[in-house]
Amino acid sequence: MKSKFLTMLFLVLWLGLGACKKQDEWLDKKANKSDVIPKTLEDFKLILNNTDIMNAWYSGYPTLSSDNFSITYANWLGAFSNSERNVYIWAKEVYEGEGSFDWTQGYQRIEFANIVLDGVSKIPVNATNQKDWNALKGTALFFRGLNYFVLAQTFAKPYDAVTADTDLGIVLRNSSDINEKITRATVKETYSQLTTDLLLAEALLPNFTSFKTQPSRIAVQGTLARVYLCMGNYERAHFYADLALKEYSTLIDFNTLNAGATAPFPVFQLDNKEIIFYATAASWSSATYAKLRVDDQLYAMYGAGDLRKSIFYVHNGTNGIAFKGNYTGTVSGGNFAGVSTNELYLIRAESAARLSKVSEAVLDINTLLKNRWDKNVAYLPFVTTDPEAALIKVIEERRKELPFMGGRRWEDLRRLNTDPRFVKTLTRVLNGTTYTLPPNDPRYIYALPDIEIRLSGLPQNIR
């Protein structure tokens, strides 16, 4: 019965939005739909518990554009859509008439979060429903804040405190009223809104939830740490990573995993003890990991005794090295894009290094690496008293630890491109043609979908 209700509910939500001017209008429509109109906390909870929408299809362009892999010309032609082919070579013109899942799925999740927030605001709070009411509002705020952040990494300039007041950000939709006039906020306004959403969510959510597809307070704190790292606010990044890790800091000892398995990590998210919040990024047409050749330089970074080399990768015949270490526990579909303890250790370590808390950074680096080291090979701890050496080490470990995790490498390239120590020009060679992406190039910001520009008149990103 619940499954039938949910199916009908989403038909009403998704199709009804196009026929009605405002949320109140479609909520008031009867037309034999009164049994599926969301009215109660339980009804609104079902909207956010739809994992196929709320926990899947997060931006895939960032990973596709990164320097972690290459693809043969034949696979490039056969495995990708037109827009995916263009994203891979950093083309100025991306879509060729196609839409963008990265854009539409992000705003679909935001719309559903807004529907819940608007609906919940009309339900009186009492002693009986207070806990559920708080959790539902906090969940909706988390999803809205998270999706604003992901969209900002894809369609807006990297955060720069000097220019954030004037740099174009994304569209902020804080109401389910689809007739609301849309404009592009500035980058400063974008980050102000998304951090406000996340901070409000933190105050409303419990520390732990029954399912990792549902956000917890720790998941919010982990997301805030990631956001503040991208903003260059290392005090706040350190604060929130530390808060989260004080509540939950479990790491997997890679010696307990089967390096010979096709997919070494557990399929179901509850069995992966490092996952705090579960979400996946968009997959790309028919391009499976087996068709992607891992970058030789990345693969060579793993030394003897580092189990990540055999847990994350496999020799794939003539196609070279393929990635198999997806935290989703699969070798196809979208890569893991949620919140996990391994990333939080690295955020806390990087922030500590930048704040000259070198001993703390070194401790976090060694704690992580000891859990990645072959027990039959002596582990030599990383030792330094130099903040710069600690920083360089943790940036290196981010590349090795998070290679295909939900666009993290792309986020790092964007935020580190202004630092001479870490700038990099990306290069691809495809069918004899060389493509390059210099540091701070405008193509680090994706164009808005063509159809969105035609319908709304929004200013386009210059590439």
Residue pairs with C-beta under 8 A, 6 or more apart in sequence:
2 46
5 35
5 36
5 46
6 46
6 50
8 33
8 35
8 36
9 36
9 38
9 43
9 46
9 47
10 47
10 50
10 53
11 36
12 26
12 33
12 36
12 37
13 38
13 47
13 112
13 115
16 26
16 29
17 26
17 111
17 178
19 26
20 26
20 29
20 178
21 177
21 178
21 179
22 177
22 178
22 179
23 115
23 118
23 119
23 175
23 176
23 177
23 178
27 37
27 38
27 119
29 37
37 43
38 44
38 46
38 47
38 115
38 119
39 119
40 123
41 120
41 123
41 129
41 132
41 133
41 136
43 119
44 115
44 116
44 119
44 120
44 136
45 132
45 136
47 112
47 115
47 116
48 54
48 112
48 113
48 116
48 136
48 139
48 140
48 143
48 214
49 213
49 214
50 112
51 213
53 105
53 108
53 109
53 112
54 109
54 112
54 143
54 213
55 213
55 278
55 279
55 280
55 338
56 279
56 280
56 282
56 334
57 101
57 105
57 280
57 281
57 282
57 334
58 105
58 106
58 150
58 279
58 280
58 281
58 282
58 334
58 337
58 406
58 407
59 102
59 106
59 150
59 151
59 153
59 154
59 281
59 282
59 406
59 407
60 101
60 102
60 281
60 282
60 283
60 284
60 334
61 87
61 100
61 102
61 154
61 407
61 446
62 153
62 154
62 406
62 407
62 409
62 410
62 411
63 281
63 335
63 404
63 406
63 407
63 409
63 410
64 84
64 87
64 88
64 284
65 87
65 88
65 90
65 410
65 437
66 407
66 409
66 410
66 413
66 426
67 295
67 298
67 409
67 413
67 424
67 426
68 294
68 295
68 298
68 323
68 403
68 404
68 409
69 292
69 293
69 294
69 295
69 323
70 292
70 293
70 295
70 428
70 429
71 79
71 88
71 287
71 291
71 292
71 293
72 291
72 293
72 319
73 430
73 431
75 287
75 291
76 85
76 88
76 430
77 85
78 286
79 284
79 285
79 286
79 287
79 288
79 291
80 88
80 284
80 285
80 287
81 98
81 284
81 285
82 95
82 96
82 97
82 98
83 94
83 95
83 96
83 98
83 100
84 284
84 285
84 287
85 91
86 93
86 94
86 95
86 96
87 94
87 446
88 428
89 428
89 430
89 435
90 426
90 428
90 435
90 436
90 437
90 441
90 443
92 443
92 447
92 463
93 447
94 100
94 446
94 447
95 447
95 449
95 450
97 450
99 449
99 451
100 446
100 449
101 282
102 151
102 154
102 155
102 282
102 446
103 151
103 154
103 155
103 448
103 449
103 452
104 449
105 282
106 147
106 150
106 151
106 154
107 147
107 151
107 171
107 173
109 143
109 144
109 147
110 143
110 144
110 147
110 148
110 173
111 173
111 176
111 178
112 143
113 140
113 141
113 143
113 144
113 147
114 140
114 144
114 173
114 174
114 175
114 176
115 176
116 136
116 137
116 139
116 140
117 137
117 140
117 141
117 144
117 176
118 175
118 176
120 133
120 136
120 137
120 140
123 129
123 133
125 133
134 204
134 205
135 204
135 205
135 206
137 204
138 200
138 201
138 202
138 203
138 204
138 205
138 215
138 220
139 201
139 205
139 214
139 215
141 197
141 198
141 200
141 201
141 204
142 197
142 198
142 201
142 205
142 215
142 219
142 220
142 223
143 215
144 174
144 194
144 197
145 193
145 194
145 195
145 196
145 197
145 198
145 201
145 223
146 194
146 198
146 223
148 170
148 172
148 190
148 193
148 194
148 197
149 194
149 223
149 226
149 227
150 407
151 170
152 169
152 170
152 187
152 190
152 191
152 194
153 230
153 407
153 410
153 411
153 414
154 407
154 446
155 170
155 445
155 446
155 448
155 461
156 167
156 168
156 169
156 170
156 187
156 190
156 445
157 163
157 167
157 168
157 169
157 187
157 445
158 230
158 414
158 415
158 417
158 444
159 187
159 191
159 230
159 231
159 232
159 415
160 167
160 187
160 418
161 231
161 232
163 187
164 186
164 187
164 188
164 191
165 186
165 188
166 186
167 186
167 187
167 188
168 184
168 186
168 187
168 459
168 461
169 184
169 185
169 186
169 187
169 188
169 189
169 190
169 191
170 184
170 185
170 190
171 182
171 183
171 184
171 185
171 458
172 185
172 189
172 190
172 193
173 180
173 182
174 193
182 456
182 458
183 458
184 458
184 459
185 193
191 227
191 231
194 227
195 224
195 227
198 220
198 223
198 224
198 227
199 224
201 215
201 220
202 217
202 220
202 221
202 224
205 215
205 216
205 217
205 219
205 220
206 216
206 217
207 216
207 217
207 218
207 247
208 216
208 218
208 248
209 215
209 216
211 270
212 269
212 270
212 275
212 276
212 277
212 278
212 338
213 269
213 277
213 278
213 279
215 277
216 276
216 277
217 247
218 244
218 247
218 248
218 276
218 339
219 276
219 277
219 338
219 339
221 240
221 241
221 243
221 244
221 247
222 240
222 241
222 244
222 276
222 277
222 339
222 340
222 343
222 344
223 277
223 339
224 236
224 240
225 236
225 237
225 238
225 239
225 240
225 241
225 244
225 344
225 347
225 348
225 351
226 237
226 339
226 343
226 347
228 234
228 236
228 237
228 240
229 237
229 347
229 350
229 351
229 415
230 411
230 414
230 415
232 415
234 350
234 351
234 354
234 355
235 351
235 355
237 347
237 348
237 350
237 351
238 347
238 348
238 351
238 352
238 355
238 357
241 344
241 345
241 347
241 348
241 351
242 348
244 276
244 344
245 341
245 344
245 345
245 348
248 276
248 341
249 341
249 344
249 345
250 273
250 274
250 341
251 273
251 274
251 341
251 342
251 345
251 367
251 368
251 371
252 272
252 273
252 274
252 371
253 371
254 307
254 308
254 311
254 371
254 372
254 373
255 307
255 374
255 375
257 264
257 265
257 307
257 311
258 264
259 307
259 310
259 311
262 314
262 324
262 331
263 324
263 326
263 329
263 330
263 331
264 311
264 324
264 325
265 272
265 325
265 326
265 327
265 328
265 329
266 272
266 329
267 328
267 329
267 330
268 329
269 275
269 278
269 328
271 329
272 327
272 329
272 340
274 327
274 340
274 341
274 342
275 327
275 336
275 338
275 339
275 340
276 338
276 339
276 340
276 341
276 344
277 338
277 339
278 336
278 338
279 336
279 337
279 338
279 406
280 328
280 333
280 334
280 335
280 336
280 337
280 338
280 406
281 334
281 335
281 336
281 337
281 406
281 407
282 334
283 332
283 333
283 334
288 331
288 332
289 322
289 323
289 324
289 326
289 331
289 332
289 404
290 316
290 319
290 322
290 331
291 319
292 322
292 323
293 316
293 319
293 320
293 321
293 322
294 313
294 320
294 321
294 322
294 323
294 403
296 320
296 321
298 399
298 400
298 403
299 309
299 313
299 321
301 396
301 399
301 400
302 308
302 309
302 400
304 377
305 373
305 374
305 377
305 378
305 379
306 369
306 372
306 373
306 374
306 400
307 372
307 373
307 374
308 325
308 372
308 400
308 401
311 325
312 323
312 324
312 325
312 403
313 321
313 322
313 323
313 324
313 325
314 321
314 322
314 324
315 321
315 322
316 322
323 403
323 404
324 331
325 404
326 335
326 336
326 404
327 335
327 336
327 338
327 340
327 405
328 334
328 335
328 336
335 404
335 405
335 406
336 404
336 405
336 406
337 405
337 406
337 407
338 406
340 405
342 368
342 401
342 402
343 401
343 402
343 405
343 408
345 364
345 365
345 367
345 368
346 364
346 368
346 394
346 397
346 398
346 401
346 402
348 360
348 364
349 360
349 361
349 364
349 365
349 368
349 390
349 394
349 397
350 361
350 391
350 394
350 395
350 398
352 358
352 360
352 361
352 364
352 390
353 361
353 387
353 390
353 391
353 394
354 387
354 391
356 387
358 384
358 385
358 386
358 387
358 390
359 385
361 387
361 390
361 391
361 394
362 381
362 382
362 383
362 384
362 390
365 382
365 390
365 393
365 394
365 397
366 381
366 382
368 397
368 401
369 379
369 382
369 397
370 379
372 401
373 379
382 393
384 390
384 393
388 421
392 421
395 412
395 416
395 422
398 408
398 412
399 409
399 412
402 408
402 409
403 409
413 424
413 426
413 444
414 444
416 422
416 423
417 423
417 424
417 439
417 440
417 444
418 439
418 440
423 439
424 439
425 436
425 437
425 438
425 439
426 436
426 437
427 434
427 435
427 436
427 437
428 434
428 435
428 436
429 435
437 443
437 444
442 461
442 462
442 463
443 463
445 461
445 463
446 461
446 463
447 460
447 461
447 463
448 458
448 460
448 461
452 458
453 460
